[in-house]
Structure formats: C-alpha cells, structure tokens
Amino acid sequence: MEKKNRRNFYVGGRQTDTEALKCAIRILTRRDHTEKELIEKLQLRRFETIAIENALKRCREFGYIDDAKAAKVMAEHLAGRGNGPLKIRRVLEQKGVDETIIEKALTVCGDEDDQLESALYVLKRIRFRLYRESDLRKRRAKVYRFLNGRGFSSDVIRRATLEI
C-alpha cells in the first residue's frame, strides 16, 4: 500500500489510468489548463507516463482539454488586468501554447489604438504614484519601465508617455 503525504501526492508511482483520469478531471474543474500544464501537474502527482498519456487521450475525446480555449481565456484575463500583448505572449509560451494559437488569442488585445487606451487606463490607476515625481523626465522613465514590464510595445509606450 502506498503512503499519501499531505497534498495527495503519492510516495510511489501511481499506475492506473482511471486514477490519472479522475485526477485530471479534478484539476480541470478548477480552471482551464493547457495540455502542458496538465501533464506537469499529473507528473507532480507521480503518475506513470503511460497513465498520463491515456488520461490526456480520454480528456481530448471528452473535449475537456482545448489549448485554444484556455489560451483565449488566459489572454482575456491578462488583458483585463492591464497587460499588453508582449506579456500575454510570454505567459502563453510558458504554458506551452502553440504559436498559431497564441496569435489567435492575441486578437483580444486589439490594434495599437486599443493597446494605447489600455495603457492609459493602467496609468490612470497608478497616477498618484507617478505624480509624486516632479521631474518630467524621471516620470516618463517610470512610465516607460512600468508599461514595459506590463508587456506593451515601445510605440504604444512612447505614445502613452506623450499623453501623460
């Protein structure tokens, strides 16, 4: 009999396909995951490679795994939180999403004018931190660093710094 530790991770390898499928479904009920994320989580729970592959196959058959849908949801969430297309792309790449799916998901960000509007909205939320800086050059440098960290392109950042 295998021992469980605190977070349902088994000490020995788990081999049954049904256990892996049940675990995968439990993971997917919380939020959409990409295929790579699901594989990593099942590996953390020490399932055998064959059991993971069979569970993924069944999840695909049932329509539980859809990288395109997961990428779109993640992109919408990140864009809604004020992140630009570069950061969204980086996050989706880290989650193992294919490049073509990323391109489709980035349509959420809109064109450059929409991105400028989003950048200005984010700046509006932190305006009190910005206006503590009296020197205009230093303030623009802060804005540039902040928006760059949020994943906006340099053209959008330049246009936003001119409008503050």
N, C-alpha and C positions, 0 to 999 in steps of 0.2 A: 504494500500500500504506500502510495506516495504522500509525502507531507506537504501541507499547504503552509505558506507563510502569510503574512498579514494581508497582502493585496491580491489574493487569489493567484499568485504566481506559484507554480509547482516546482519543486526542487528537481525532480527528474523530468525527462522528456514526456510529453503527452502525445499520444499517437492517434486517437480515434478521430475520424472525420466529423462525426456528429458533434463531438465536444468543440472542435475548432469552428464548425459552422455556428453552433449556439453562441460561442464567444464572439464571433464576427458579427452576428446579428445584434448582440447586446451592444457592441461597440458602435455599430451603425445606427442604433436607435437614438443615440445622444445627438449626433450631428452627422452630416455627410462627410465621408473621408475619401481621399484618393486611394487608388489601389496600393500605391507605395506605402502610404501611412498605415493602411490596414495590415499589410504584410509585416511592417515593423512592429506594430502592436501585438500581432499574433506571435511573432518571434520572441518578443519580450515575455510573453506568457509561456514560452518554451514548447510550442507546438512543433512537431516534426515538419519538415519541408513538404512532404507528400500530403500531410493533413491540411497544411495551409493552402497548397495548390488546389486541392479538392474543394475546400471551403470557398475559395475565390471563384472557382468554376461555378459552384452552385449559386453563389451570390450574384454572379453575372447573369446566370439563367433566370433568376428571380427578378432581376433588374434592380438589385439593391446597390450595386456599385456603378456609378456613372461619373467618370472623371470630368466630363464636360459640365454636368450639372453642378458638381462640387466646386469646380473652378469658377463658375459663374456666380454661385452663392458667395464664395470667398471674396471674389473681386467686388461684388456689390457691397459686401460688409466693409471691406477695407476702404473702398471709395467713399462710402458713407461716413467713415471715421476721419476723412480728410487726407487720405493718402493718394499719391499720384501714381501714374502708370508704371514708373520705373520700380517703385517699391512693390507694387502689386505683382509685377512680373517676377521680381526676385523671390517673393514669398511663394508664388505658384511653382516656380522652378525648384525651390527647396522641397516642396511637397510632391515632386515627381510628376508634374503635369506635362504633357507633350506640348511642343512649341505651337502647333496649329491650334490646339485647344486654348492655349494662353492668348493667342491673337484674337480668337473669338470672344474670350472673356474680357479682354481689354476694351471692347467696344463700350463697356459700361462707363469708361472714363470720358467718352465723348471726344470732340475735337479740341483744338488748342484753346478756343474761347471758353468752352465748358471747364477745361482744366484751370484756366485763369480765374474763373468765377469760384471754383472750389478752393483754389489757393488763397484768394482774397477772403473767403469765408473763414478759412482756418486762421488767417492772420487777424481777422476781426475778433476771433475768440481769445487771442493772446495779446491784443493791442495794449493792454495795461503794462505788460512786461516790456513791450517794445518802447513805449513812450517814456520809460524810466531813463532810457539812454538819450541824452540831449544832443550828442554829436550825430548828425545825419549820416555820415559815412559809416560810423560804427553800427548805427541802427540798420542800415541797409545790409551790412555784412552779417548781422544777426539774422535778418530776414532770409538772406541767401542761404546761410548754414541751416536754418530751420527748415525751409522748404526743400532744400537739397536732401536733407535727412528724411523728409516725408515722401521723396521719390518724384518730385516734379522736374521737368526738363529745364535746362538753363534758359531757354527762350521764355518759358512761362514765368520763371523766377525773375528774369530781367524785367518783363512787363509788369509783374506784381510789385517789384521794388520801385518802379517809376510811379505807381499809383498810390503808394502809401505816403 
